[in-house]
């Protein structure tokens, strides 16, 4: 019969790190999913887990050509393509930039698990959620003031344009 320890062994990987990757991805993904944004819990968890796997396994390759920093660079490049896939240009507006940035930071958290440790990655995930939720809440609370400021700016701009049109030609 097979030994349970042998069955659960995943060296050089760590079950704690895998749990951290899934937790961090789920935490950030939950915030996105609850607000109806792209890149929910499943995608976020897979991004953090995949990044952790690539970086952790690259640290185990033992030869002169192996350089984990190159793997990290390639992960960043690959993640850029994934992030670009969630962005959309529509009528002169770019939509999905926050989701693309979230994908980018999810990969950074996967790297963080390997390089800085589980607890730092969890802290960074909380910071990301605070940014995603907190800034949006702040914008909602201050929307009255920003609309007032925008209105003043538009009035100033229209007066400035009228003044230019009223000036005599030389």
Phi, psi and omega in degrees: 000147184283139179286134182297324178296320178294323180294323182269354182291129178228022180306138015271007180277171183231132176297324178298316180293321178296317177298320178296316179300315180293321178295311181298314179296319180293321180298311180289318180296326178297317178301316180293318183292318180296335180262008176071028181263159175294165177067072180275203186298314183297310181296316181298316179297319180293324179295312181295315180297314180298318178295315177303313182299312180301313184289315181297318180289328178294333178290342183267348180284121186247089170201170185294332182278346183283129178215105181303331180294330176291322177296317178300317178299320179291325176297316179300318179296314179297320179295328177302320178293319178297317178297320179296331180292338180264356179269149183217132174261125183220118178051044177082357178254145175258121180252145176092008181295323179293321177295321177295318178294326177295318177300317180298314181287332175299317178295321178297325178292323175299320176294320182301323179302317182284315189276316187252342178110164185298313186294322177295319179297320178295317178300316180295325177296320177295319177300317180298315179297320178298319178295309183298314182276316185295315181295320179297317178296316178300317179297321178296318181292328183259009183298325178301313182291321180290326176295321178296316178296318179298320179297316178298318179297315180297320177297316179298316181296319180292323176295320180296319178294318179299320181297320180295322181288332182280343182291141180290149176283145178275000000 
